C-alpha cells in the first residue's frame, strides 16, 4: 500500500454560477424572492429557515472580509460582496447589472432586495448611489421603529409560508 502525503482539505467554494460577473451575458436569473432567500441564508450564517447549515459560516465571514477595493466606487470588496457604511450601518451588498441589489445589514437583522430596469450600468449615471440612499432611508425607518413593532415585523416574515400573500398589520 503506497503512502500518500497529507494534504490540507480544500476550502469550501460556492457552486459555479453563484459568484459570477454581473454582465448581461453572465447574469444569474432569479426572482426577487429567491434573491431574498439567498440573502437571508447569508445573514443567518449559512443556515436555512429550518436551521440546516448549508453554507459554512466561516465561508460567509471570509466572503465578507475586505480583500481589495472597487476601482469604480472605492467600496471594500470580498468574495462577491461589497461592504460600505450606509445610513450609519455596516452593509454587505451584492450588486448586479442595471441596479439589481441585495443588501444585508447584520446589526439590524435586515435583508433588502431591490430590482431595477436593466437599461444599463448603474454606477456611471448615479443610479446605484440613489439605491444606496433609498436603503439609508429604510435603515432610518427600521431604527426608528419601536422594539415591539420591529418584533412584530420580524415575526410576520418568519411565520410567512412560501407563496402566501399577506398584508403587514398597520402600525
C-alpha positions as CSV (number, residue, x, y, z in Angstrom):
1,X,0.0,0.0,0.0
2,X,1.5,3.3,-1.1
3,X,1.9,6.1,1.3
4,X,0.2,9.4,0.3
5,X,1.3,12.8,1.5
6,X,-1.2,14.5,3.8
7,X,-2.9,17.5,2.1
8,X,-4.9,20.0,4.0
9,X,-8.6,20.0,3.0
10,X,-9.6,22.4,0.2
11,X,-11.6,25.4,1.3
12,X,-15.3,25.3,0.5
13,X,-16.2,27.0,-2.7
14,X,-19.7,28.1,-3.8
15,X,-21.2,26.2,-6.7
16,X,-20.4,27.5,-10.2
17,X,-22.6,30.4,-11.1
18,X,-23.2,31.8,-7.6
19,X,-20.2,34.2,-7.6
20,X,-20.1,35.4,-11.2
21,X,-19.7,38.7,-13.0
22,X,-22.9,40.7,-13.4
23,X,-22.8,41.5,-17.1
24,X,-25.9,40.7,-19.2
25,X,-24.1,37.7,-20.7
26,X,-23.3,36.1,-17.3
27,X,-26.3,37.2,-15.2
28,X,-27.9,35.0,-12.7
29,X,-31.6,34.9,-13.4
30,X,-33.7,34.6,-10.3
31,X,-36.8,36.1,-8.7
32,X,-36.6,38.8,-6.1
33,X,-38.0,36.2,-3.6
34,X,-35.2,33.7,-4.4
35,X,-32.6,36.5,-4.1
36,X,-34.1,37.4,-0.7
37,X,-33.8,33.8,0.4
38,X,-30.2,33.7,-0.6
39,X,-29.6,37.0,1.3
40,X,-31.3,35.6,4.4
41,X,-29.2,32.4,4.1
42,X,-26.1,34.6,4.3
43,X,-27.5,36.9,7.0
44,X,-28.2,33.8,9.1
45,X,-24.7,32.5,8.9
46,X,-25.4,29.9,6.2
47,X,-28.4,28.3,8.0
48,X,-31.8,27.8,6.3
49,X,-35.0,28.9,8.0
50,X,-35.3,25.3,9.2
51,X,-31.8,25.7,10.9
52,X,-29.9,23.5,8.5
53,X,-26.3,24.6,7.9
54,X,-25.9,24.6,4.1
55,X,-23.1,27.1,3.7
56,X,-20.2,27.1,6.2
57,X,-20.4,30.2,8.5
58,X,-16.6,30.5,8.1
59,X,-17.1,30.9,4.3
60,X,-19.6,33.7,4.8
61,X,-17.2,35.5,7.1
62,X,-14.4,35.0,4.6
63,X,-16.5,36.2,1.7
64,X,-17.3,39.5,3.6
65,X,-13.7,40.1,4.6
66,X,-12.1,43.1,2.9
67,X,-9.7,41.8,0.2
68,X,-9.5,44.8,-2.1
69,X,-11.4,48.0,-3.1
70,X,-13.6,48.6,-6.1
71,X,-12.0,50.7,-8.7
72,X,-15.4,52.2,-9.5
73,X,-16.7,53.1,-6.1
74,X,-13.8,52.6,-3.6
75,X,-16.0,50.3,-1.6
76,X,-14.4,47.3,0.2
77,X,-14.7,44.1,-1.8
78,X,-14.5,40.5,-0.7
79,X,-15.6,37.3,-2.5
80,X,-18.5,38.6,-4.5
81,X,-19.7,41.1,-1.8
82,X,-19.1,44.8,-1.4
83,X,-19.1,46.5,2.0
84,X,-19.7,50.1,2.9
85,X,-21.4,52.2,5.6
86,X,-24.9,53.2,4.6
87,X,-27.3,55.1,6.9
88,X,-24.8,54.7,9.8
89,X,-24.6,50.9,9.5
90,X,-22.2,48.5,8.0
91,X,-23.8,46.9,4.9
92,X,-22.7,44.0,2.8
93,X,-24.2,44.0,-0.7
94,X,-24.2,42.2,-4.0
95,X,-24.6,44.5,-6.9
96,X,-25.9,43.2,-10.3
97,X,-26.2,44.8,-13.7
98,X,-28.7,47.6,-14.0
99,X,-29.1,48.1,-10.3
100,X,-30.1,44.7,-9.0
101,X,-29.2,44.9,-5.4
102,X,-29.1,42.6,-2.4
103,X,-28.3,44.4,0.8
104,X,-27.6,42.7,4.2
105,X,-27.5,44.9,7.4
106,X,-26.5,42.4,10.1
107,X,-26.8,44.8,13.0
108,X,-30.5,45.4,12.2
109,X,-31.3,41.8,11.2
110,X,-32.3,43.3,7.8
111,X,-32.1,41.9,4.3
112,X,-33.3,44.1,1.4
113,X,-33.7,43.3,-2.3
114,X,-34.1,46.0,-4.9
115,X,-34.8,45.2,-8.5
116,X,-34.4,47.7,-11.3
117,X,-34.8,48.1,-15.0
118,X,-31.8,46.6,-16.7
119,X,-31.2,49.6,-19.1
120,X,-27.5,49.9,-18.4
121,X,-24.7,50.1,-15.9
122,X,-26.0,51.7,-12.7
123,X,-22.7,53.3,-11.5
124,X,-22.0,55.7,-14.3
125,X,-25.3,57.5,-14.1
126,X,-25.5,57.8,-10.3
127,X,-28.4,55.3,-10.1
128,X,-26.5,53.0,-7.7
129,X,-26.0,55.9,-5.3
130,X,-29.7,56.6,-5.4
131,X,-30.4,53.0,-4.4
132,X,-27.9,53.3,-1.5
133,X,-29.8,56.5,-0.5
134,X,-33.1,54.6,-0.5
135,X,-31.5,51.9,1.7
136,X,-30.3,54.7,4.1
137,X,-34.0,55.8,4.3
138,X,-35.1,52.2,5.0
139,X,-32.4,51.9,7.7
140,X,-33.6,55.1,9.3
141,X,-37.2,53.8,9.4
142,X,-36.2,50.4,10.9
143,X,-34.1,52.1,13.5
144,X,-37.0,54.5,14.5
145,X,-39.5,51.6,14.9
146,X,-40.3,50.6,18.4
147,X,-38.9,47.3,19.6
148,X,-42.4,45.9,19.7
149,X,-43.1,47.0,16.1
150,X,-39.8,45.6,15.0
151,X,-40.5,42.2,16.7
152,X,-44.0,42.2,15.0
153,X,-42.5,42.8,11.6
154,X,-39.8,40.1,12.1
155,X,-42.4,37.6,13.3
156,X,-44.6,38.4,10.3
157,X,-41.8,37.4,7.9
158,X,-40.6,34.4,9.9
159,X,-44.0,32.8,10.0
160,X,-45.0,33.5,6.4
161,X,-45.3,30.3,4.3
162,X,-43.7,30.4,0.9
163,X,-46.1,31.7,-1.7
164,X,-48.6,33.1,0.7
165,X,-49.6,36.8,0.3
166,X,-50.2,38.7,3.5
167,X,-50.6,42.3,4.4
168,X,-48.4,43.7,7.1
169,X,-50.5,45.0,10.0
170,X,-50.7,48.8,10.3
171,X,-48.7,50.5,13.0
